[in-house]
């Protein structure tokens, strides 16, 4: 399994391929389409993230010391952004997640 930093750098490199914001938005939309679907049983108010303009459901399982995330949103751009987070954070220990500063999001722009 790649390290978090490796995946973060991979994402930054992917976004460096695009010169304008529309291309970045289109890529985020594509990432949203690739987001693994959350089990429908978790699309309930209990798993809804409060405070988002879009509806975002997030579920976490703790398996063998790692947290595995699945999510969904009613907005395709939001699904893409969620995919950017899950791609880095899912399958990691709680401490790895806490220690991550998510600076790759700033590097993406």
VOTIMI-993290 format. One record per residue: residue number from 1; residue in one letter; chain; x, y, z of N, C-alpha, C in turn. Coordinates in nm, 3 decimals. Layout:
BEGIN
<nr->NUM, rest->a, kette->A, nu->X, nv->Y, nw->Z, cau->X, cav->Y, caw->Z, cu->X, cv->Y, cw->Z>;
...
END
This chain:
BEGIN
<nr->1, rest->x, kette->A, nu->0.084, nv->-0.118, nw->0.000, cau->0.000, cav->0.000, caw->0.000, cu->0.088, cv->0.124, cw->0.000>;
<nr->2, rest->x, kette->A, nu->0.054, nv->0.220, nw->-0.082, cau->0.129, cav->0.345, caw->-0.089, cu->0.112, cv->0.424, cw->0.041>;
<nr->3, rest->x, kette->A, nu->0.212, nv->0.506, nw->0.071, cau->0.201, cav->0.592, caw->0.188, cu->0.105, cv->0.706, cw->0.157>;
<nr->4, rest->x, kette->A, nu->0.060, nv->0.772, nw->0.262, cau->-0.029, cav->0.886, caw->0.244, cu->0.041, cv->0.995, cw->0.163>;
<nr->5, rest->x, kette->A, nu->0.166, nv->1.019, nw->0.193, cau->0.240, cav->1.123, caw->0.121, cu->0.254, cv->1.089, cw->-0.027>;
<nr->6, rest->x, kette->A, nu->0.273, nv->0.960, nw->-0.058, cau->0.281, cav->0.918, caw->-0.198, cu->0.150, cv->0.946, cw->-0.271>;
<nr->7, rest->x, kette->A, nu->0.039, nv->0.913, nw->-0.207, cau->-0.091, cav->0.937, caw->-0.269, cu->-0.118, cv->1.086, cw->-0.283>;
<nr->8, rest->x, kette->A, nu->-0.081, nv->1.163, nw->-0.181, cau->-0.098, cav->1.308, caw->-0.188, cu->-0.020, cv->1.366, cw->-0.306>;
<nr->9, rest->x, kette->A, nu->0.106, nv->1.323, nw->-0.321, cau->0.189, cav->1.373, caw->-0.430, cu->0.132, cv->1.330, cw->-0.565>;
<nr->10, rest->x, kette->A, nu->0.079, nv->1.211, nw->-0.571, cau->0.015, cav->1.162, caw->-0.693, cu->-0.103, cv->1.252, cw->-0.731>;
<nr->11, rest->x, kette->A, nu->-0.184, nv->1.290, nw->-0.633, cau->-0.297, cav->1.379, caw->-0.659, cu->-0.250, cv->1.516, cw->-0.705>;
<nr->12, rest->x, kette->A, nu->-0.150, nv->1.569, nw->-0.639, cau->-0.095, cav->1.700, caw->-0.679, cu->-0.045, cv->1.693, cw->-0.823>;
<nr->13, rest->x, kette->A, nu->0.026, nv->1.587, nw->-0.856, cau->0.077, cav->1.570, caw->-0.993, cu->-0.037, cv->1.561, cw->-1.095>;
<nr->14, rest->x, kette->A, nu->-0.143, nv->1.489, nw->-1.059, cau->-0.258, cav->1.479, caw->-1.149, cu->-0.317, cv->1.616, cw->-1.178>;
<nr->15, rest->x, kette->A, nu->-0.330, nv->1.699, nw->-1.076, cau->-0.389, cav->1.831, caw->-1.095, cu->-0.294, cv->1.928, cw->-1.165>;
<nr->16, rest->x, kette->A, nu->-0.164, nv->1.904, nw->-1.157, cau->-0.068, cav->1.990, caw->-1.227, cu->-0.080, cv->1.976, cw->-1.378>;
<nr->17, rest->x, kette->A, nu->-0.144, nv->1.872, nw->-1.425, cau->-0.163, cav->1.852, caw->-1.569, cu->-0.262, cv->1.953, cw->-1.628>;
<nr->18, rest->x, kette->A, nu->-0.341, nv->2.015, nw->-1.544, cau->-0.446, cav->2.106, caw->-1.592, cu->-0.405, cv->2.251, cw->-1.576>;
<nr->19, rest->x, kette->A, nu->-0.424, nv->2.327, nw->-1.684, cau->-0.386, cav->2.468, caw->-1.683, cu->-0.498, cv->2.561, cw->-1.637>;
<nr->20, rest->x, kette->A, nu->-0.622, nv->2.522, nw->-1.661, cau->-0.729, cav->2.613, caw->-1.621, cu->-0.827, cv->2.544, cw->-1.526>;
<nr->21, rest->x, kette->A, nu->-0.905, nv->2.628, nw->-1.458, cau->-0.996, cav->2.579, caw->-1.356, cu->-1.105, cv->2.490, cw->-1.412>;
<nr->22, rest->x, kette->A, nu->-1.151, nv->2.513, nw->-1.531, cau->-1.257, cav->2.429, caw->-1.587, cu->-1.209, cv->2.286, cw->-1.604>;
<nr->23, rest->x, kette->A, nu->-1.083, nv->2.271, nw->-1.646, cau->-1.028, cav->2.136, caw->-1.657, cu->-1.018, cv->2.069, cw->-1.519>;
<nr->24, rest->x, kette->A, nu->-0.981, nv->2.147, nw->-1.418, cau->-0.975, cav->2.093, caw->-1.281, cu->-1.114, cv->2.054, cw->-1.233>;
<nr->25, rest->x, kette->A, nu->-1.212, nv->2.138, nw->-1.258, cau->-1.350, cav->2.106, caw->-1.220, cu->-1.398, cv->1.979, cw->-1.289>;
<nr->26, rest->x, kette->A, nu->-1.369, nv->1.967, nw->-1.416, cau->-1.409, cav->1.847, caw->-1.489, cu->-1.342, cv->1.723, cw->-1.431>;
<nr->27, rest->x, kette->A, nu->-1.218, nv->1.736, nw->-1.389, cau->-1.149, cav->1.622, caw->-1.328, cu->-1.211, cv->1.587, cw->-1.193>;
<nr->28, rest->x, kette->A, nu->-1.247, nv->1.688, nw->-1.117, cau->-1.313, cav->1.664, caw->-0.988, cu->-1.447, cv->1.592, cw->-1.012>;
<nr->29, rest->x, kette->A, nu->-1.517, nv->1.632, nw->-1.117, cau->-1.643, cav->1.564, caw->-1.152, cu->-1.616, cv->1.417, cw->-1.183>;
<nr->30, rest->x, kette->A, nu->-1.510, nv->1.391, nw->-1.258, cau->-1.474, cav->1.252, caw->-1.289, cu->-1.441, cv->1.174, cw->-1.162>;
<nr->31, rest->x, kette->A, nu->-1.370, nv->1.238, nw->-1.070, cau->-1.338, cav->1.172, caw->-0.943, cu->-1.466, cv->1.142, cw->-0.866>;
<nr->32, rest->x, kette->A, nu->-1.563, nv->1.231, nw->-0.875, cau->-1.691, cav->1.208, caw->-0.809, cu->-1.762, cv->1.086, cw->-0.866>;
<nr->33, rest->x, kette->A, nu->-1.752, nv->1.068, nw->-0.996, cau->-1.814, cav->0.951, caw->-1.058, cu->-1.745, cv->0.821, cw->-1.018>;
<nr->34, rest->x, kette->A, nu->-1.618, nv->0.830, nw->-0.980, cau->-1.540, cav->0.712, caw->-0.941, cu->-1.551, cv->0.679, cw->-0.793>;
<nr->35, rest->x, kette->A, nu->-1.616, nv->0.764, nw->-0.715, cau->-1.626, cav->0.740, caw->-0.572, cu->-1.703, cv->0.611, cw->-0.547>;
<nr->36, rest->x, kette->A, nu->-1.642, nv->0.515, nw->-0.476, cau->-1.716, cav->0.391, caw->-0.445, cu->-1.843, cv->0.425, cw->-0.367>;
<nr->37, rest->x, kette->A, nu->-1.951, nv->0.362, nw->-0.405, cau->-2.080, cav->0.393, caw->-0.346, cu->-2.089, cv->0.346, cw->-0.201>;
<nr->38, rest->x, kette->A, nu->-2.149, nv->0.429, nw->-0.122, cau->-2.178, cav->0.395, caw->0.017, cu->-2.297, cv->0.298, cw->0.016>;
<nr->39, rest->x, kette->A, nu->-2.297, nv->0.207, nw->0.110, cau->-2.411, cav->0.116, caw->0.123, cu->-2.534, cv->0.201, cw->0.154>;
<nr->40, rest->x, kette->A, nu->-2.645, nv->0.178, nw->0.085, cau->-2.765, cav->0.260, caw->0.106, cu->-2.812, cv->0.266, cw->0.252>;
<nr->41, rest->x, kette->A, nu->-2.779, nv->0.167, nw->0.332, cau->-2.821, cav->0.171, caw->0.473, cu->-2.756, cv->0.285, cw->0.550>;
<nr->42, rest->x, kette->A, nu->-2.649, nv->0.343, nw->0.494, cau->-2.580, cav->0.453, caw->0.561, cu->-2.621, cv->0.590, cw->0.507>;
<nr->43, rest->x, kette->A, nu->-2.714, nv->0.593, nw->0.415, cau->-2.764, cav->0.722, caw->0.364, cu->-2.884, cv->0.764, cw->0.449>;
<nr->44, rest->x, kette->A, nu->-2.854, nv->0.784, nw->0.576, cau->-2.954, cav->0.822, caw->0.675, cu->-2.905, cv->0.946, cw->0.748>;
<nr->45, rest->x, kette->A, nu->-2.993, nv->1.015, nw->0.820, cau->-2.951, cav->1.136, caw->0.894, cu->-2.835, cv->1.113, cw->0.989>;
<nr->46, rest->x, kette->A, nu->-2.823, nv->0.992, nw->1.042, cau->-2.714, cav->0.962, caw->1.135, cu->-2.576, cv->0.978, cw->1.071>;
<nr->47, rest->x, kette->A, nu->-2.566, nv->0.956, nw->0.940, cau->-2.438, cav->0.962, caw->0.868, cu->-2.424, cv->1.088, cw->0.785>;
<nr->48, rest->x, kette->A, nu->-2.518, nv->1.177, nw->0.795, cau->-2.516, cav->1.302, caw->0.719, cu->-2.423, cv->1.402, cw->0.787>;
<nr->49, rest->x, kette->A, nu->-2.335, nv->1.463, nw->0.711, cau->-2.244, cav->1.564, caw->0.765, cu->-2.321, cv->1.695, cw->0.775>;
<nr->50, rest->x, kette->A, nu->-2.331, nv->1.748, nw->0.893, cau->-2.403, cav->1.873, caw->0.917, cu->-2.322, cv->1.992, cw->0.869>;
<nr->51, rest->x, kette->A, nu->-2.391, nv->2.093, nw->0.819, cau->-2.327, cav->2.218, caw->0.782, cu->-2.287, cv->2.229, cw->0.637>;
<nr->52, rest->x, kette->A, nu->-2.301, nv->2.124, nw->0.560, cau->-2.269, cav->2.130, caw->0.418, cu->-2.392, cv->2.179, cw->0.341>;
<nr->53, rest->x, kette->A, nu->-2.368, nv->2.257, nw->0.238, cau->-2.480, cav->2.296, caw->0.152, cu->-2.531, cv->2.176, cw->0.075>;
<nr->54, rest->x, kette->A, nu->-2.441, nv->2.090, nw->0.036, cau->-2.478, cav->1.964, caw->-0.029, cu->-2.500, cv->1.860, cw->0.080>;
<nr->55, rest->x, kette->A, nu->-2.575, nv->1.759, nw->0.046, cau->-2.588, cav->1.649, caw->0.140, cu->-2.469, cv->1.556, cw->0.119>;
<nr->56, rest->x, kette->A, nu->-2.401, nv->1.524, nw->0.229, cau->-2.286, cav->1.434, caw->0.225, cu->-2.304, cv->1.332, cw->0.337>;
<nr->57, rest->x, kette->A, nu->-2.303, nv->1.206, nw->0.297, cau->-2.311, cav->1.096, caw->0.393, cu->-2.173, cv->1.033, cw->0.401>;
<nr->58, rest->x, kette->A, nu->-2.127, nv->1.009, nw->0.523, cau->-1.995, cav->0.950, caw->0.545, cu->-2.007, cv->0.836, cw->0.644>;
<nr->59, rest->x, kette->A, nu->-1.952, nv->0.722, nw->0.606, cau->-1.951, cav->0.606, caw->0.695, cu->-1.807, cv->0.560, cw->0.712>;
<nr->60, rest->x, kette->A, nu->-1.773, nv->0.522, nw->0.835, cau->-1.639, cav->0.472, caw->0.864, cu->-1.650, cv->0.337, cw->0.934>;
<nr->61, rest->x, kette->A, nu->-1.570, nv->0.243, nw->0.890, cau->-1.557, cav->0.113, caw->0.954, cu->-1.416, cv->0.102, cw->1.011>;
<nr->62, rest->x, kette->A, nu->-1.404, nv->0.041, nw->1.126, cau->-1.273, cav->0.017, caw->1.187, cu->-1.241, cv->-0.130, cw->1.166>;
<nr->63, rest->x, kette->A, nu->-1.142, nv->-0.157, nw->1.080, cau->-1.108, cav->-0.294, caw->1.042, cu->-0.957, cv->-0.314, cw->1.057>;
<nr->64, rest->x, kette->A, nu->-0.920, nv->-0.409, nw->1.141, cau->-0.778, cav->-0.443, caw->1.160, cu->-0.692, cv->-0.321, cw->1.192>;
<nr->65, rest->x, kette->A, nu->-0.744, nv->-0.231, nw->1.273, cau->-0.668, cav->-0.114, caw->1.315, cu->-0.671, cv->0.003, cw->1.220>;
<nr->66, rest->x, kette->A, nu->-0.742, nv->-0.012, nw->1.108, cau->-0.750, cav->0.095, caw->1.009, cu->-0.895, cv->0.140, cw->0.992>;
<nr->67, rest->x, kette->A, nu->-0.911, nv->0.265, nw->0.952, cau->-1.043, cav->0.319, caw->0.925, cu->-1.067, cv->0.317, cw->0.775>;
<nr->68, rest->x, kette->A, nu->-1.179, nv->0.257, nw->0.736, cau->-1.218, cav->0.250, caw->0.596, cu->-1.340, cv->0.340, cw->0.577>;
<nr->69, rest->x, kette->A, nu->-1.329, nv->0.435, nw->0.485, cau->-1.437, cav->0.531, caw->0.462, cu->-1.512, cv->0.498, cw->0.334>;
<nr->70, rest->x, kette->A, nu->-1.643, nv->0.519, nw->0.337, cau->-1.726, cav->0.525, caw->0.217, cu->-1.813, cv->0.650, cw->0.232>;
<nr->71, rest->x, kette->A, nu->-1.856, nv->0.703, nw->0.118, cau->-1.933, cav->0.827, caw->0.124, cu->-2.018, cv->0.842, cw->-0.001>;
<nr->72, rest->x, kette->A, nu->-2.105, nv->0.940, nw->0.005, cau->-2.185, cav->0.978, caw->-0.111, cu->-2.230, cv->1.121, cw->-0.090>;
<nr->73, rest->x, kette->A, nu->-2.268, nv->1.184, nw->-0.199, cau->-2.321, cav->1.321, caw->-0.195, cu->-2.423, cv->1.336, cw->-0.305>;
<nr->74, rest->x, kette->A, nu->-2.512, nv->1.433, nw->-0.286, cau->-2.608, cav->1.464, caw->-0.391, cu->-2.552, cv->1.563, cw->-0.493>;
<nr->75, rest->x, kette->A, nu->-2.429, nv->1.607, nw->-0.473, cau->-2.364, cav->1.702, caw->-0.564, cu->-2.236, cv->1.640, cw->-0.619>;
<nr->76, rest->x, kette->A, nu->-2.224, nv->1.637, nw->-0.750, cau->-2.112, cav->1.566, caw->-0.814, cu->-1.976, cv->1.628, cw->-0.781>;
<nr->77, rest->x, kette->A, nu->-1.968, nv->1.761, nw->-0.772, cau->-1.839, cav->1.825, caw->-0.736, cu->-1.802, cv->1.786, cw->-0.593>;
<nr->78, rest->x, kette->A, nu->-1.899, nv->1.788, nw->-0.506, cau->-1.874, cav->1.750, caw->-0.367, cu->-1.828, cv->1.604, cw->-0.359>;
<nr->79, rest->x, kette->A, nu->-1.888, nv->1.517, nw->-0.439, cau->-1.844, cav->1.377, caw->-0.441, cu->-1.697, cv->1.369, cw->-0.482>;
<nr->80, rest->x, kette->A, nu->-1.655, nv->1.451, nw->-0.577, cau->-1.516, cav->1.451, caw->-0.620, cu->-1.422, cv->1.496, cw->-0.510>;
<nr->81, rest->x, kette->A, nu->-1.463, nv->1.599, nw->-0.438, cau->-1.381, cav->1.649, caw->-0.327, cu->-1.372, cv->1.543, cw->-0.217>;
<nr->82, rest->x, kette->A, nu->-1.484, nv->1.478, nw->-0.189, cau->-1.484, cav->1.371, caw->-0.090, cu->-1.389, cv->1.259, cw->-0.135>;
<nr->83, rest->x, kette->A, nu->-1.390, nv->1.228, nw->-0.264, cau->-1.300, cav->1.126, caw->-0.316, cu->-1.154, cv->1.165, cw->-0.293>;
<nr->84, rest->x, kette->A, nu->-1.122, nv->1.293, nw->-0.306, cau->-0.985, cav->1.340, caw->-0.279, cu->-0.944, cv->1.310, cw->-0.135>;
<nr->85, rest->x, kette->A, nu->-1.037, nv->1.322, nw->-0.044, cau->-1.007, cav->1.294, caw->0.097, cu->-0.999, cv->1.144, cw->0.123>;
<nr->86, rest->x, kette->A, nu->-1.098, nv->1.070, nw->0.074, cau->-1.102, cav->0.927, caw->0.100, cu->-0.983, cv->0.856, cw->0.038>;
<nr->87, rest->x, kette->A, nu->-0.943, nv->0.900, nw->-0.078, cau->-0.829, cav->0.836, caw->-0.145, cu->-0.704, cv->0.839, cw->-0.058>;
<nr->88, rest->x, kette->A, nu->-0.687, nv->0.945, nw->0.017, cau->-0.570, cav->0.959, caw->0.104, cu->-0.594, cv->0.896, cw->0.241>;
<nr->89, rest->x, kette->A, nu->-0.711, nv->0.918, nw->0.299, cau->-0.734, cav->0.883, caw->0.439, cu->-0.786, cv->0.742, cw->0.463>;
<nr->90, rest->x, kette->A, nu->-0.858, nv->0.684, nw->0.369, cau->-0.916, cav->0.552, caw->0.392, cu->-0.808, cv->0.445, cw->0.397>;
<nr->91, rest->x, kette->A, nu->-0.825, nv->0.353, nw->0.491, cau->-0.729, cav->0.244, caw->0.507, cu->-0.612, cv->0.280, cw->0.595>;
<nr->92, rest->x, kette->A, nu->-0.625, nv->0.389, nw->0.668, cau->-0.517, cav->0.437, caw->0.755, cu->-0.555, cv->0.421, cw->0.902>;
<nr->93, rest->x, kette->A, nu->-0.455, nv->0.425, nw->0.986, cau->-0.482, cav->0.418, caw->1.129, cu->-0.539, cv->0.553, cw->1.176>;
<nr->94, rest->x, kette->A, nu->-0.610, nv->0.551, nw->1.288, cau->-0.660, cav->0.678, caw->1.341, cu->-0.547, cv->0.781, cw->1.362>;
<nr->95, rest->x, kette->A, nu->-0.432, nv->0.736, nw->1.411, cau->-0.323, cav->0.830, caw->1.437, cu->-0.269, cv->0.889, cw->1.307>;
<nr->96, rest->x, kette->A, nu->-0.258, nv->0.809, nw->1.203, cau->-0.213, cav->0.861, caw->1.074, cu->-0.308, cv->0.971, cw->1.024>;
<nr->97, rest->x, kette->A, nu->-0.436, nv->0.948, nw->1.041, cau->-0.536, cav->1.046, caw->0.997, cu->-0.524, cv->1.174, cw->1.079>;
<nr->98, rest->x, kette->A, nu->-0.510, nv->1.160, nw->1.210, cau->-0.496, cav->1.277, caw->1.297, cu->-0.371, cv->1.356, cw->1.262>;
<nr->99, rest->x, kette->A, nu->-0.262, nv->1.287, nw->1.232, cau->-0.134, cav->1.353, caw->1.206, cu->-0.127, cv->1.417, cw->1.067>;
<nr->100, rest->x, kette->A, nu->-0.219, nv->1.384, nw->0.978, cau->-0.214, cav->1.439, caw->0.841, cu->-0.264, cv->1.582, cw->0.842>;
<nr->101, rest->x, kette->A, nu->-0.191, nv->1.670, nw->0.775, cau->-0.228, cav->1.811, caw->0.772, cu->-0.311, cv->1.851, cw->0.650>;
<nr->102, rest->x, kette->A, nu->-0.335, nv->1.758, nw->0.559, cau->-0.414, cav->1.780, caw->0.438, cu->-0.360, cv->1.895, cw->0.351>;
<nr->103, rest->x, kette->A, nu->-0.231, nv->1.923, nw->0.363, cau->-0.172, cav->2.033, caw->0.286, cu->-0.175, cv->2.008, cw->0.135>;
<nr->104, rest->x, kette->A, nu->-0.192, nv->1.884, nw->0.095, cau->-0.200, cav->1.855, caw->-0.048, cu->-0.321, cv->1.924, cw->-0.112>;
<nr->105, rest->x, kette->A, nu->-0.424, nv->1.949, nw->-0.033, cau->-0.541, cav->2.019, caw->-0.087, cu->-0.504, cv->2.162, cw->-0.127>;
<nr->106, rest->x, kette->A, nu->-0.420, nv->2.227, nw->-0.048, cau->-0.372, cav->2.361, caw->-0.084, cu->-0.284, cv->2.353, cw->-0.209>;
<nr->107, rest->x, kette->A, nu->-0.202, nv->2.250, nw->-0.218, cau->-0.113, cav->2.236, caw->-0.333, cu->-0.192, cv->2.212, cw->-0.462>;
<nr->108, rest->x, kette->A, nu->-0.306, nv->2.144, nw->-0.450, cau->-0.392, cav->2.123, caw->-0.566, cu->-0.452, cv->2.256, cw->-0.613>;
<nr->109, rest->x, kette->A, nu->-0.480, nv->2.342, nw->-0.517, cau->-0.536, cav->2.473, caw->-0.551, cu->-0.684, cv->2.476, cw->-0.530>;
END
